[in-house]
Amino acid sequence: MYRKVNAALLIGILFATLAGIPLGLTAWPERGIVSLPPSLAPIAFQLEFDKIFSMDMVVILFTLLMVNLFDTVGTLIGLCNKAGLLDSQGHIPAPSRPSSRTQ
């Protein structure tokens, strides 16, 4: 909530979109504002299993691994901070067993 306006983010998105149309940064949708998504028939079930063991797949898997890792670590640190579980240096104390609580 920005300046006590509940829909400030939505209003900002709409304003930026409408301001971008005359500047040529965005275009008015061809199908109208509300429409069904395009058909998936051209790409549905067009899997190429011979590409699974390629270097491109390794890069994709590594990228997803890093995104997942940093998302999880950030959530863990944020929750520990909010719960007051961090020590004086901001580190998460190592538990003596997996489900122990430190006070």
Order of alpha helices (4+ residues) and beta strands (2+ residues): alpha-alpha
